[in-house]
Amino acid sequence: MVFLLSLTLFLIPEFLQSQTTVSAGNVNGTWAITGSPYLIEGNITVVSDTSLIILPGVIVEFLGTYGLEIVGILEAEGTE
């Protein structure tokens, strides 16, 4: 019983965390921990008159030498 409880507590975070693949193009909105990590597969842009908010704890990982162009507003709080 203790083994099953330990195994369950170990695996729950894996099931709760999903991932989001972001293709090249325009991005906006709010990136939350529930969609983390955000896997970037192309150059992305925050266009004028839009914003991208990245909430604390969110992981953003570029899967290549892609760029992030910010013409609108980027709001992010966290660590590099």
mmJSON file of the N, C-alpha and C atoms, coordinates in Angstrom:
{"data_MODEL":{"atom_site":{
"group_PDB":["ATOM","ATOM","ATOM","ATOM","ATOM","ATOM","ATOM","ATOM","ATOM","ATOM","ATOM","ATOM","ATOM","ATOM","ATOM","ATOM","ATOM","ATOM","ATOM","ATOM","ATOM","ATOM","ATOM","ATOM","ATOM","ATOM","ATOM","ATOM","ATOM","ATOM","ATOM","ATOM","ATOM","ATOM","ATOM","ATOM","ATOM","ATOM","ATOM","ATOM","ATOM","ATOM","ATOM","ATOM","ATOM","ATOM","ATOM","ATOM","ATOM","ATOM","ATOM","ATOM","ATOM","ATOM","ATOM","ATOM","ATOM","ATOM","ATOM","ATOM","ATOM","ATOM","ATOM","ATOM","ATOM","ATOM","ATOM","ATOM","ATOM","ATOM","ATOM","ATOM","ATOM","ATOM","ATOM","ATOM","ATOM","ATOM","ATOM","ATOM","ATOM","ATOM","ATOM","ATOM","ATOM","ATOM","ATOM","ATOM","ATOM","ATOM","ATOM","ATOM","ATOM","ATOM","ATOM","ATOM","ATOM","ATOM","ATOM","ATOM","ATOM","ATOM","ATOM","ATOM","ATOM","ATOM","ATOM","ATOM","ATOM","ATOM","ATOM","ATOM","ATOM","ATOM","ATOM","ATOM","ATOM","ATOM","ATOM","ATOM","ATOM","ATOM","ATOM","ATOM","ATOM","ATOM","ATOM","ATOM","ATOM","ATOM","ATOM","ATOM","ATOM","ATOM","ATOM","ATOM","ATOM","ATOM","ATOM","ATOM","ATOM","ATOM","ATOM","ATOM","ATOM","ATOM","ATOM","ATOM","ATOM","ATOM","ATOM","ATOM","ATOM","ATOM","ATOM","ATOM","ATOM","ATOM","ATOM","ATOM","ATOM","ATOM","ATOM","ATOM","ATOM","ATOM","ATOM","ATOM","ATOM","ATOM","ATOM","ATOM","ATOM","ATOM","ATOM","ATOM","ATOM","ATOM","ATOM","ATOM","ATOM","ATOM","ATOM","ATOM","ATOM","ATOM","ATOM","ATOM","ATOM","ATOM","ATOM","ATOM","ATOM","ATOM","ATOM","ATOM","ATOM","ATOM","ATOM","ATOM","ATOM","ATOM","ATOM","ATOM","ATOM","ATOM","ATOM","ATOM","ATOM","ATOM","ATOM","ATOM","ATOM","ATOM","ATOM","ATOM","ATOM","ATOM","ATOM","ATOM","ATOM","ATOM","ATOM","ATOM","ATOM","ATOM","ATOM","ATOM","ATOM","ATOM","ATOM","ATOM","ATOM","ATOM","ATOM","ATOM","ATOM","ATOM","ATOM","ATOM"],
"id":[1,2,3,4,5,6,7,8,9,10,11,12,13,14,15,16,17,18,19,20,21,22,23,24,25,26,27,28,29,30,31,32,33,34,35,36,37,38,39,40,41,42,43,44,45,46,47,48,49,50,51,52,53,54,55,56,57,58,59,60,61,62,63,64,65,66,67,68,69,70,71,72,73,74,75,76,77,78,79,80,81,82,83,84,85,86,87,88,89,90,91,92,93,94,95,96,97,98,99,100,101,102,103,104,105,106,107,108,109,110,111,112,113,114,115,116,117,118,119,120,121,122,123,124,125,126,127,128,129,130,131,132,133,134,135,136,137,138,139,140,141,142,143,144,145,146,147,148,149,150,151,152,153,154,155,156,157,158,159,160,161,162,163,164,165,166,167,168,169,170,171,172,173,174,175,176,177,178,179,180,181,182,183,184,185,186,187,188,189,190,191,192,193,194,195,196,197,198,199,200,201,202,203,204,205,206,207,208,209,210,211,212,213,214,215,216,217,218,219,220,221,222,223,224,225,226,227,228,229,230,231,232,233,234,235,236,237,238,239,240],
"type_symbol":["N","C","C","N","C","C","N","C","C","N","C","C","N","C","C","N","C","C","N","C","C","N","C","C","N","C","C","N","C","C","N","C","C","N","C","C","N","C","C","N","C","C","N","C","C","N","C","C","N","C","C","N","C","C","N","C","C","N","C","C","N","C","C","N","C","C","N","C","C","N","C","C","N","C","C","N","C","C","N","C","C","N","C","C","N","C","C","N","C","C","N","C","C","N","C","C","N","C","C","N","C","C","N","C","C","N","C","C","N","C","C","N","C","C","N","C","C","N","C","C","N","C","C","N","C","C","N","C","C","N","C","C","N","C","C","N","C","C","N","C","C","N","C","C","N","C","C","N","C","C","N","C","C","N","C","C","N","C","C","N","C","C","N","C","C","N","C","C","N","C","C","N","C","C","N","C","C","N","C","C","N","C","C","N","C","C","N","C","C","N","C","C","N","C","C","N","C","C","N","C","C","N","C","C","N","C","C","N","C","C","N","C","C","N","C","C","N","C","C","N","C","C","N","C","C","N","C","C","N","C","C","N","C","C","N","C","C","N","C","C"],
"label_atom_id":["N","CA","C","N","CA","C","N","CA","C","N","CA","C","N","CA","C","N","CA","C","N","CA","C","N","CA","C","N","CA","C","N","CA","C","N","CA","C","N","CA","C","N","CA","C","N","CA","C","N","CA","C","N","CA","C","N","CA","C","N","CA","C","N","CA","C","N","CA","C","N","CA","C","N","CA","C","N","CA","C","N","CA","C","N","CA","C","N","CA","C","N","CA","C","N","CA","C","N","CA","C","N","CA","C","N","CA","C","N","CA","C","N","CA","C","N","CA","C","N","CA","C","N","CA","C","N","CA","C","N","CA","C","N","CA","C","N","CA","C","N","CA","C","N","CA","C","N","CA","C","N","CA","C","N","CA","C","N","CA","C","N","CA","C","N","CA","C","N","CA","C","N","CA","C","N","CA","C","N","CA","C","N","CA","C","N","CA","C","N","CA","C","N","CA","C","N","CA","C","N","CA","C","N","CA","C","N","CA","C","N","CA","C","N","CA","C","N","CA","C","N","CA","C","N","CA","C","N","CA","C","N","CA","C","N","CA","C","N","CA","C","N","CA","C","N","CA","C","N","CA","C","N","CA","C","N","CA","C","N","CA","C","N","CA","C","N","CA","C","N","CA","C","N","CA","C","N","CA","C"],
"label_alt_id":[null,null,null,null,null,null,null,null,null,null,null,null,null,null,null,null,null,null,null,null,null,null,null,null,null,null,null,null,null,null,null,null,null,null,null,null,null,null,null,null,null,null,null,null,null,null,null,null,null,null,null,null,null,null,null,null,null,null,null,null,null,null,null,null,null,null,null,null,null,null,null,null,null,null,null,null,null,null,null,null,null,null,null,null,null,null,null,null,null,null,null,null,null,null,null,null,null,null,null,null,null,null,null,null,null,null,null,null,null,null,null,null,null,null,null,null,null,null,null,null,null,null,null,null,null,null,null,null,null,null,null,null,null,null,null,null,null,null,null,null,null,null,null,null,null,null,null,null,null,null,null,null,null,null,null,null,null,null,null,null,null,null,null,null,null,null,null,null,null,null,null,null,null,null,null,null,null,null,null,null,null,null,null,null,null,null,null,null,null,null,null,null,null,null,null,null,null,null,null,null,null,null,null,null,null,null,null,null,null,null,null,null,null,null,null,null,null,null,null,null,null,null,null,null,null,null,null,null,null,null,null,null,null,null,null,null,null,null,null,null],
"label_comp_id":["MET","MET","MET","VAL","VAL","VAL","PHE","PHE","PHE","LEU","LEU","LEU","LEU","LEU","LEU","SER","SER","SER","LEU","LEU","LEU","THR","THR","THR","LEU","LEU","LEU","PHE","PHE","PHE","LEU","LEU","LEU","ILE","ILE","ILE","PRO","PRO","PRO","GLU","GLU","GLU","PHE","PHE","PHE","LEU","LEU","LEU","GLN","GLN","GLN","SER","SER","SER","GLN","GLN","GLN","THR","THR","THR","THR","THR","THR","VAL","VAL","VAL","SER","SER","SER","ALA","ALA","ALA","GLY","GLY","GLY","ASN","ASN","ASN","VAL","VAL","VAL","ASN","ASN","ASN","GLY","GLY","GLY","THR","THR","THR","TRP","TRP","TRP","ALA","ALA","ALA","ILE","ILE","ILE","THR","THR","THR","GLY","GLY","GLY","SER","SER","SER","PRO","PRO","PRO","TYR","TYR","TYR","LEU","LEU","LEU","ILE","ILE","ILE","GLU","GLU","GLU","GLY","GLY","GLY","ASN","ASN","ASN","ILE","ILE","ILE","THR","THR","THR","VAL","VAL","VAL","VAL","VAL","VAL","SER","SER","SER","ASP","ASP","ASP","THR","THR","THR","SER","SER","SER","LEU","LEU","LEU","ILE","ILE","ILE","ILE","ILE","ILE","LEU","LEU","LEU","PRO","PRO","PRO","GLY","GLY","GLY","VAL","VAL","VAL","ILE","ILE","ILE","VAL","VAL","VAL","GLU","GLU","GLU","PHE","PHE","PHE","LEU","LEU","LEU","GLY","GLY","GLY","THR","THR","THR","TYR","TYR","TYR","GLY","GLY","GLY","LEU","LEU","LEU","GLU","GLU","GLU","ILE","ILE","ILE","VAL","VAL","VAL","GLY","GLY","GLY","ILE","ILE","ILE","LEU","LEU","LEU","GLU","GLU","GLU","ALA","ALA","ALA","GLU","GLU","GLU","GLY","GLY","GLY","THR","THR","THR","GLU","GLU","GLU"],
"label_asym_id":["A","A","A","A","A","A","A","A","A","A","A","A","A","A","A","A","A","A","A","A","A","A","A","A","A","A","A","A","A","A","A","A","A","A","A","A","A","A","A","A","A","A","A","A","A","A","A","A","A","A","A","A","A","A","A","A","A","A","A","A","A","A","A","A","A","A","A","A","A","A","A","A","A","A","A","A","A","A","A","A","A","A","A","A","A","A","A","A","A","A","A","A","A","A","A","A","A","A","A","A","A","A","A","A","A","A","A","A","A","A","A","A","A","A","A","A","A","A","A","A","A","A","A","A","A","A","A","A","A","A","A","A","A","A","A","A","A","A","A","A","A","A","A","A","A","A","A","A","A","A","A","A","A","A","A","A","A","A","A","A","A","A","A","A","A","A","A","A","A","A","A","A","A","A","A","A","A","A","A","A","A","A","A","A","A","A","A","A","A","A","A","A","A","A","A","A","A","A","A","A","A","A","A","A","A","A","A","A","A","A","A","A","A","A","A","A","A","A","A","A","A","A","A","A","A","A","A","A","A","A","A","A","A","A","A","A","A","A","A","A"],
"label_entity_id":["1","1","1","1","1","1","1","1","1","1","1","1","1","1","1","1","1","1","1","1","1","1","1","1","1","1","1","1","1","1","1","1","1","1","1","1","1","1","1","1","1","1","1","1","1","1","1","1","1","1","1","1","1","1","1","1","1","1","1","1","1","1","1","1","1","1","1","1","1","1","1","1","1","1","1","1","1","1","1","1","1","1","1","1","1","1","1","1","1","1","1","1","1","1","1","1","1","1","1","1","1","1","1","1","1","1","1","1","1","1","1","1","1","1","1","1","1","1","1","1","1","1","1","1","1","1","1","1","1","1","1","1","1","1","1","1","1","1","1","1","1","1","1","1","1","1","1","1","1","1","1","1","1","1","1","1","1","1","1","1","1","1","1","1","1","1","1","1","1","1","1","1","1","1","1","1","1","1","1","1","1","1","1","1","1","1","1","1","1","1","1","1","1","1","1","1","1","1","1","1","1","1","1","1","1","1","1","1","1","1","1","1","1","1","1","1","1","1","1","1","1","1","1","1","1","1","1","1","1","1","1","1","1","1","1","1","1","1","1","1"],
"label_seq_id":[1,1,1,2,2,2,3,3,3,4,4,4,5,5,5,6,6,6,7,7,7,8,8,8,9,9,9,10,10,10,11,11,11,12,12,12,13,13,13,14,14,14,15,15,15,16,16,16,17,17,17,18,18,18,19,19,19,20,20,20,21,21,21,22,22,22,23,23,23,24,24,24,25,25,25,26,26,26,27,27,27,28,28,28,29,29,29,30,30,30,31,31,31,32,32,32,33,33,33,34,34,34,35,35,35,36,36,36,37,37,37,38,38,38,39,39,39,40,40,40,41,41,41,42,42,42,43,43,43,44,44,44,45,45,45,46,46,46,47,47,47,48,48,48,49,49,49,50,50,50,51,51,51,52,52,52,53,53,53,54,54,54,55,55,55,56,56,56,57,57,57,58,58,58,59,59,59,60,60,60,61,61,61,62,62,62,63,63,63,64,64,64,65,65,65,66,66,66,67,67,67,68,68,68,69,69,69,70,70,70,71,71,71,72,72,72,73,73,73,74,74,74,75,75,75,76,76,76,77,77,77,78,78,78,79,79,79,80,80,80],
"pdbx_PDB_ins_code":[null,null,null,null,null,null,null,null,null,null,null,null,null,null,null,null,null,null,null,null,null,null,null,null,null,null,null,null,null,null,null,null,null,null,null,null,null,null,null,null,null,null,null,null,null,null,null,null,null,null,null,null,null,null,null,null,null,null,null,null,null,null,null,null,null,null,null,null,null,null,null,null,null,null,null,null,null,null,null,null,null,null,null,null,null,null,null,null,null,null,null,null,null,null,null,null,null,null,null,null,null,null,null,null,null,null,null,null,null,null,null,null,null,null,null,null,null,null,null,null,null,null,null,null,null,null,null,null,null,null,null,null,null,null,null,null,null,null,null,null,null,null,null,null,null,null,null,null,null,null,null,null,null,null,null,null,null,null,null,null,null,null,null,null,null,null,null,null,null,null,null,null,null,null,null,null,null,null,null,null,null,null,null,null,null,null,null,null,null,null,null,null,null,null,null,null,null,null,null,null,null,null,null,null,null,null,null,null,null,null,null,null,null,null,null,null,null,null,null,null,null,null,null,null,null,null,null,null,null,null,null,null,null,null,null,null,null,null,null,null],
"Cartn_x":[0.818,0.0,0.87,1.898,2.802,3.507,3.89,4.547,3.638,2.384,1.446,1.222,1.128,0.956,2.181,3.361,4.596,4.682,4.347,4.376,3.378,2.207,1.179,1.637,2.208,2.679,3.827,4.625,5.735,5.236,4.214,3.744,2.733,2.041,1.01,1.562,2.692,3.179,3.422,3.839,4.077,2.782,1.686,0.405,-0.187,0.055,-0.513,0.196,1.454,2.207,2.064,1.633,1.526,2.624,2.577,3.505,2.751,3.254,2.62,3.663,3.404,4.288,3.816,4.739,4.415,5.143,4.375,4.941,5.294,6.062,6.459,5.234,5.359,4.268,4.046,2.864,2.516,2.011,2.411,1.96,1.406,0.428,-0.112,-0.894,-1.416,-2.197,-1.369,-1.779,-1.108,-0.626,0.653,1.212,1.263,0.521,0.393,1.15,1.338,2.074,1.409,0.102,-0.596,-0.211,0.324,0.758,2.259,2.962,4.417,4.944,6.057,6.9,6.328,6.634,6.27,7.481,7.309,8.398,8.29,9.253,9.205,9.89,9.139,9.642,9.613,10.182,10.243,10.331,10.559,10.613,9.214,9.117,7.815,7.861,6.683,6.582,5.387,5.612,4.519,4.271,3.193,2.94,2.398,2.436,1.951,0.481,0.106,-1.258,-1.661,-0.688,-0.96,0.067,-0.183,0.771,0.881,2.035,2.282,2.689,1.936,2.232,2.68,3.877,4.414,4.425,3.595,3.438,4.637,4.869,5.981,5.898,7.05,7.132,7.031,6.65,6.516,7.9,8.103,9.357,9.114,9.978,9.933,11.248,11.172,12.378,12.364,13.386,13.542,14.259,13.663,14.202,15.13,15.719,16.648,17.096,17.751,18.237,17.167,16.032,14.899,14.912,14.183,14.152,12.775,12.782,11.565,11.625,10.727,10.656,9.492,9.768,8.73,8.449,7.291,6.838,5.732,5.026,3.973,4.545,3.87,4.261,4.558,5.709,6.055,6.165,5.413,5.482,5.835,6.989,7.438,8.155,7.918,8.578,9.116,10.404,10.999,12.498,13.119,14.579,14.989,16.22,16.759,17.011],
"Cartn_y":[-1.185,0.0,1.26,1.275,2.429,2.594,1.493,1.538,2.177,1.791,2.354,3.843,4.241,5.651,6.441,5.921,6.588,6.708,5.652,5.656,6.664,6.721,7.66,9.1,9.415,10.772,11.154,10.191,10.449,10.697,9.984,10.083,11.2,11.661,12.685,13.94,14.5,15.701,15.463,14.26,13.955,14.011,13.552,13.567,14.97,15.768,17.104,18.075,17.819,18.719,18.274,19.198,18.901,19.676,19.682,20.506,21.103,22.237,22.931,23.188,22.726,22.993,24.263,25.202,26.474,26.524,26.581,26.664,28.109,28.283,29.617,30.476,31.77,32.7,33.658,34.264,35.243,34.55,35.098,34.571,35.71,35.386,36.349,35.584,36.312,35.671,35.441,34.447,34.122,32.687,32.509,31.163,30.816,29.768,29.375,28.074,27.785,26.593,25.311,25.331,24.123,23.717,24.633,24.296,24.144,24.312,24.293,22.868,22.643,23.612,23.975,25.189,25.645,25.406,24.555,24.137,24.912,25.782,26.679,26.017,25.875,25.209,26.145,27.319,28.29,29.692,30.666,32.063,32.521,33.192,33.673,35.185,35.818,37.269,37.669,38.627,39.291,40.565,40.607,41.724,42.934,44.096,45.33,45.191,45.913,45.905,44.565,43.675,42.432,42.284,41.337,41.088,39.598,39.216,37.845,37.935,37.269,37.233,35.822,35.707,34.413,34.403,33.552,33.516,32.855,33.184,32.587,31.063,30.421,28.967,28.321,29.093,28.548,28.38,27.254,26.984,27.194,28.012,28.242,27.728,26.756,26.13,26.232,26.884,26.976,25.72,25.003,23.721,23.891,25.034,25.332,26.772,27.283,28.666,29.593,29.604,30.423,31.73,32.714,34.013,34.368,35.345,35.92,37.41,37.897,39.32,39.91,41.022,41.661,43.036,43.173,44.458,44.981,44.079,44.418,44.446,43.798,43.805,42.381,42.218,40.944,41.199,40.409,40.504,39.126,39.041,37.755,38.001,37.116,37.215,35.835,35.738,34.446,34.537,33.403,33.364,33.003,33.365,33.098,31.628],
"Cartn_z":[0.0,0.0,0.0,0.851,0.912,-0.421,-1.051,-2.353,-3.395,-3.43,-4.403,-4.159,-2.89,-2.57,-3.003,-2.74,-3.144,-4.659,-5.361,-6.816,-7.373,-6.797,-7.237,-7.047,-5.897,-5.631,-6.558,-6.952,-7.863,-9.281,-9.719,-11.097,-11.337,-10.325,-10.516,-11.194,-10.777,-11.468,-12.96,-13.338,-14.751,-15.546,-14.94,-15.633,-15.686,-14.663,-14.615,-15.543,-15.838,-16.696,-18.141,-18.968,-20.384,-21.097,-22.392,-23.152,-24.319,-24.792,-25.896,-26.962,-28.166,-29.294,-29.986,-30.191,-30.829,-32.167,-33.25,-34.597,-34.919,-35.985,-36.434,-36.707,-36.41,-36.684,-35.539,-35.524,-34.503,-33.241,-32.093,-30.804,-29.969,-29.112,-28.16,-27.103,-26.143,-25.086,-23.841,-23.063,-21.802,-21.84,-21.543,-21.434,-19.949,-19.577,-18.173,-17.91,-16.65,-16.218,-16.72,-16.908,-17.355,-18.774,-19.56,-20.911,-21.037,-19.93,-19.911,-19.973,-20.64,-21.33,-22.703,-23.152,-24.482,-25.371,-26.368,-27.242,-28.556,-28.805,-29.955,-31.147,-32.237,-33.447,-34.649,-34.498,-35.591,-35.027,-35.9,-35.483,-35.094,-33.947,-33.482,-33.284,-33.394,-33.298,-32.446,-31.545,-30.835,-31.639,-32.414,-33.324,-32.573,-33.233,-32.599,-32.219,-31.205,-30.664,-30.046,-29.76,-29.046,-27.931,-27.041,-25.96,-25.713,-25.196,-24.749,-23.296,-22.446,-21.014,-20.673,-20.118,-19.702,-18.174,-17.595,-16.143,-15.458,-14.181,-13.436,-13.426,-13.581,-13.559,-14.93,-15.934,-17.287,-17.901,-18.564,-19.276,-20.76,-21.388,-22.83,-23.388,-24.292,-24.838,-26.362,-26.916,-28.362,-28.84,-29.778,-30.241,-31.431,-31.578,-32.656,-32.512,-33.523,-33.493,-34.05,-33.392,-33.804,-33.027,-33.556,-32.918,-32.384,-31.481,-30.93,-31.212,-32.063,-32.375,-31.59,-30.907,-30.095,-30.678,-31.306,-31.818,-30.907,-30.264,-29.304,-27.899,-26.982,-25.567,-25.103,-24.43,-23.797,-22.301,-21.528,-20.071,-19.539,-18.88,-18.338,-17.028,-16.067,-14.784,-14.451,-14.214,-13.908,-13.962,-14.281,-14.351,-15.763,-16.077,-17.405,-17.609],
"occupancy":[1.0,1.0,1.0,1.0,1.0,1.0,1.0,1.0,1.0,1.0,1.0,1.0,1.0,1.0,1.0,1.0,1.0,1.0,1.0,1.0,1.0,1.0,1.0,1.0,1.0,1.0,1.0,1.0,1.0,1.0,1.0,1.0,1.0,1.0,1.0,1.0,1.0,1.0,1.0,1.0,1.0,1.0,1.0,1.0,1.0,1.0,1.0,1.0,1.0,1.0,1.0,1.0,1.0,1.0,1.0,1.0,1.0,1.0,1.0,1.0,1.0,1.0,1.0,1.0,1.0,1.0,1.0,1.0,1.0,1.0,1.0,1.0,1.0,1.0,1.0,1.0,1.0,1.0,1.0,1.0,1.0,1.0,1.0,1.0,1.0,1.0,1.0,1.0,1.0,1.0,1.0,1.0,1.0,1.0,1.0,1.0,1.0,1.0,1.0,1.0,1.0,1.0,1.0,1.0,1.0,1.0,1.0,1.0,1.0,1.0,1.0,1.0,1.0,1.0,1.0,1.0,1.0,1.0,1.0,1.0,1.0,1.0,1.0,1.0,1.0,1.0,1.0,1.0,1.0,1.0,1.0,1.0,1.0,1.0,1.0,1.0,1.0,1.0,1.0,1.0,1.0,1.0,1.0,1.0,1.0,1.0,1.0,1.0,1.0,1.0,1.0,1.0,1.0,1.0,1.0,1.0,1.0,1.0,1.0,1.0,1.0,1.0,1.0,1.0,1.0,1.0,1.0,1.0,1.0,1.0,1.0,1.0,1.0,1.0,1.0,1.0,1.0,1.0,1.0,1.0,1.0,1.0,1.0,1.0,1.0,1.0,1.0,1.0,1.0,1.0,1.0,1.0,1.0,1.0,1.0,1.0,1.0,1.0,1.0,1.0,1.0,1.0,1.0,1.0,1.0,1.0,1.0,1.0,1.0,1.0,1.0,1.0,1.0,1.0,1.0,1.0,1.0,1.0,1.0,1.0,1.0,1.0,1.0,1.0,1.0,1.0,1.0,1.0,1.0,1.0,1.0,1.0,1.0,1.0,1.0,1.0,1.0,1.0,1.0,1.0],
"B_iso_or_equiv":[0.0,0.0,0.0,0.0,0.0,0.0,0.0,0.0,0.0,0.0,0.0,0.0,0.0,0.0,0.0,0.0,0.0,0.0,0.0,0.0,0.0,0.0,0.0,0.0,0.0,0.0,0.0,0.0,0.0,0.0,0.0,0.0,0.0,0.0,0.0,0.0,0.0,0.0,0.0,0.0,0.0,0.0,0.0,0.0,0.0,0.0,0.0,0.0,0.0,0.0,0.0,0.0,0.0,0.0,0.0,0.0,0.0,0.0,0.0,0.0,0.0,0.0,0.0,0.0,0.0,0.0,0.0,0.0,0.0,0.0,0.0,0.0,0.0,0.0,0.0,0.0,0.0,0.0,0.0,0.0,0.0,0.0,0.0,0.0,0.0,0.0,0.0,0.0,0.0,0.0,0.0,0.0,0.0,0.0,0.0,0.0,0.0,0.0,0.0,0.0,0.0,0.0,0.0,0.0,0.0,0.0,0.0,0.0,0.0,0.0,0.0,0.0,0.0,0.0,0.0,0.0,0.0,0.0,0.0,0.0,0.0,0.0,0.0,0.0,0.0,0.0,0.0,0.0,0.0,0.0,0.0,0.0,0.0,0.0,0.0,0.0,0.0,0.0,0.0,0.0,0.0,0.0,0.0,0.0,0.0,0.0,0.0,0.0,0.0,0.0,0.0,0.0,0.0,0.0,0.0,0.0,0.0,0.0,0.0,0.0,0.0,0.0,0.0,0.0,0.0,0.0,0.0,0.0,0.0,0.0,0.0,0.0,0.0,0.0,0.0,0.0,0.0,0.0,0.0,0.0,0.0,0.0,0.0,0.0,0.0,0.0,0.0,0.0,0.0,0.0,0.0,0.0,0.0,0.0,0.0,0.0,0.0,0.0,0.0,0.0,0.0,0.0,0.0,0.0,0.0,0.0,0.0,0.0,0.0,0.0,0.0,0.0,0.0,0.0,0.0,0.0,0.0,0.0,0.0,0.0,0.0,0.0,0.0,0.0,0.0,0.0,0.0,0.0,0.0,0.0,0.0,0.0,0.0,0.0,0.0,0.0,0.0,0.0,0.0,0.0],
"pdbx_formal_charge":[null,null,null,null,null,null,null,null,null,null,null,null,null,null,null,null,null,null,null,null,null,null,null,null,null,null,null,null,null,null,null,null,null,null,null,null,null,null,null,null,null,null,null,null,null,null,null,null,null,null,null,null,null,null,null,null,null,null,null,null,null,null,null,null,null,null,null,null,null,null,null,null,null,null,null,null,null,null,null,null,null,null,null,null,null,null,null,null,null,null,null,null,null,null,null,null,null,null,null,null,null,null,null,null,null,null,null,null,null,null,null,null,null,null,null,null,null,null,null,null,null,null,null,null,null,null,null,null,null,null,null,null,null,null,null,null,null,null,null,null,null,null,null,null,null,null,null,null,null,null,null,null,null,null,null,null,null,null,null,null,null,null,null,null,null,null,null,null,null,null,null,null,null,null,null,null,null,null,null,null,null,null,null,null,null,null,null,null,null,null,null,null,null,null,null,null,null,null,null,null,null,null,null,null,null,null,null,null,null,null,null,null,null,null,null,null,null,null,null,null,null,null,null,null,null,null,null,null,null,null,null,null,null,null,null,null,null,null,null,null],
"auth_seq_id":[1,1,1,2,2,2,3,3,3,4,4,4,5,5,5,6,6,6,7,7,7,8,8,8,9,9,9,10,10,10,11,11,11,12,12,12,13,13,13,14,14,14,15,15,15,16,16,16,17,17,17,18,18,18,19,19,19,20,20,20,21,21,21,22,22,22,23,23,23,24,24,24,25,25,25,26,26,26,27,27,27,28,28,28,29,29,29,30,30,30,31,31,31,32,32,32,33,33,33,34,34,34,35,35,35,36,36,36,37,37,37,38,38,38,39,39,39,40,40,40,41,41,41,42,42,42,43,43,43,44,44,44,45,45,45,46,46,46,47,47,47,48,48,48,49,49,49,50,50,50,51,51,51,52,52,52,53,53,53,54,54,54,55,55,55,56,56,56,57,57,57,58,58,58,59,59,59,60,60,60,61,61,61,62,62,62,63,63,63,64,64,64,65,65,65,66,66,66,67,67,67,68,68,68,69,69,69,70,70,70,71,71,71,72,72,72,73,73,73,74,74,74,75,75,75,76,76,76,77,77,77,78,78,78,79,79,79,80,80,80],
"auth_comp_id":["MET","MET","MET","VAL","VAL","VAL","PHE","PHE","PHE","LEU","LEU","LEU","LEU","LEU","LEU","SER","SER","SER","LEU","LEU","LEU","THR","THR","THR","LEU","LEU","LEU","PHE","PHE","PHE","LEU","LEU","LEU","ILE","ILE","ILE","PRO","PRO","PRO","GLU","GLU","GLU","PHE","PHE","PHE","LEU","LEU","LEU","GLN","GLN","GLN","SER","SER","SER","GLN","GLN","GLN","THR","THR","THR","THR","THR","THR","VAL","VAL","VAL","SER","SER","SER","ALA","ALA","ALA","GLY","GLY","GLY","ASN","ASN","ASN","VAL","VAL","VAL","ASN","ASN","ASN","GLY","GLY","GLY","THR","THR","THR","TRP","TRP","TRP","ALA","ALA","ALA","ILE","ILE","ILE","THR","THR","THR","GLY","GLY","GLY","SER","SER","SER","PRO","PRO","PRO","TYR","TYR","TYR","LEU","LEU","LEU","ILE","ILE","ILE","GLU","GLU","GLU","GLY","GLY","GLY","ASN","ASN","ASN","ILE","ILE","ILE","THR","THR","THR","VAL","VAL","VAL","VAL","VAL","VAL","SER","SER","SER","ASP","ASP","ASP","THR","THR","THR","SER","SER","SER","LEU","LEU","LEU","ILE","ILE","ILE","ILE","ILE","ILE","LEU","LEU","LEU","PRO","PRO","PRO","GLY","GLY","GLY","VAL","VAL","VAL","ILE","ILE","ILE","VAL","VAL","VAL","GLU","GLU","GLU","PHE","PHE","PHE","LEU","LEU","LEU","GLY","GLY","GLY","THR","THR","THR","TYR","TYR","TYR","GLY","GLY","GLY","LEU","LEU","LEU","GLU","GLU","GLU","ILE","ILE","ILE","VAL","VAL","VAL","GLY","GLY","GLY","ILE","ILE","ILE","LEU","LEU","LEU","GLU","GLU","GLU","ALA","ALA","ALA","GLU","GLU","GLU","GLY","GLY","GLY","THR","THR","THR","GLU","GLU","GLU"],
"auth_asym_id":["A","A","A","A","A","A","A","A","A","A","A","A","A","A","A","A","A","A","A","A","A","A","A","A","A","A","A","A","A","A","A","A","A","A","A","A","A","A","A","A","A","A","A","A","A","A","A","A","A","A","A","A","A","A","A","A","A","A","A","A","A","A","A","A","A","A","A","A","A","A","A","A","A","A","A","A","A","A","A","A","A","A","A","A","A","A","A","A","A","A","A","A","A","A","A","A","A","A","A","A","A","A","A","A","A","A","A","A","A","A","A","A","A","A","A","A","A","A","A","A","A","A","A","A","A","A","A","A","A","A","A","A","A","A","A","A","A","A","A","A","A","A","A","A","A","A","A","A","A","A","A","A","A","A","A","A","A","A","A","A","A","A","A","A","A","A","A","A","A","A","A","A","A","A","A","A","A","A","A","A","A","A","A","A","A","A","A","A","A","A","A","A","A","A","A","A","A","A","A","A","A","A","A","A","A","A","A","A","A","A","A","A","A","A","A","A","A","A","A","A","A","A","A","A","A","A","A","A","A","A","A","A","A","A","A","A","A","A","A","A"],
"auth_atom_id":["N","CA","C","N","CA","C","N","CA","C","N","CA","C","N","CA","C","N","CA","C","N","CA","C","N","CA","C","N","CA","C","N","CA","C","N","CA","C","N","CA","C","N","CA","C","N","CA","C","N","CA","C","N","CA","C","N","CA","C","N","CA","C","N","CA","C","N","CA","C","N","CA","C","N","CA","C","N","CA","C","N","CA","C","N","CA","C","N","CA","C","N","CA","C","N","CA","C","N","CA","C","N","CA","C","N","CA","C","N","CA","C","N","CA","C","N","CA","C","N","CA","C","N","CA","C","N","CA","C","N","CA","C","N","CA","C","N","CA","C","N","CA","C","N","CA","C","N","CA","C","N","CA","C","N","CA","C","N","CA","C","N","CA","C","N","CA","C","N","CA","C","N","CA","C","N","CA","C","N","CA","C","N","CA","C","N","CA","C","N","CA","C","N","CA","C","N","CA","C","N","CA","C","N","CA","C","N","CA","C","N","CA","C","N","CA","C","N","CA","C","N","CA","C","N","CA","C","N","CA","C","N","CA","C","N","CA","C","N","CA","C","N","CA","C","N","CA","C","N","CA","C","N","CA","C","N","CA","C","N","CA","C","N","CA","C","N","CA","C","N","CA","C","N","CA","C","N","CA","C"],
"pdbx_PDB_model_num":[1,1,1,1,1,1,1,1,1,1,1,1,1,1,1,1,1,1,1,1,1,1,1,1,1,1,1,1,1,1,1,1,1,1,1,1,1,1,1,1,1,1,1,1,1,1,1,1,1,1,1,1,1,1,1,1,1,1,1,1,1,1,1,1,1,1,1,1,1,1,1,1,1,1,1,1,1,1,1,1,1,1,1,1,1,1,1,1,1,1,1,1,1,1,1,1,1,1,1,1,1,1,1,1,1,1,1,1,1,1,1,1,1,1,1,1,1,1,1,1,1,1,1,1,1,1,1,1,1,1,1,1,1,1,1,1,1,1,1,1,1,1,1,1,1,1,1,1,1,1,1,1,1,1,1,1,1,1,1,1,1,1,1,1,1,1,1,1,1,1,1,1,1,1,1,1,1,1,1,1,1,1,1,1,1,1,1,1,1,1,1,1,1,1,1,1,1,1,1,1,1,1,1,1,1,1,1,1,1,1,1,1,1,1,1,1,1,1,1,1,1,1,1,1,1,1,1,1,1,1,1,1,1,1,1,1,1,1,1,1]
}}}
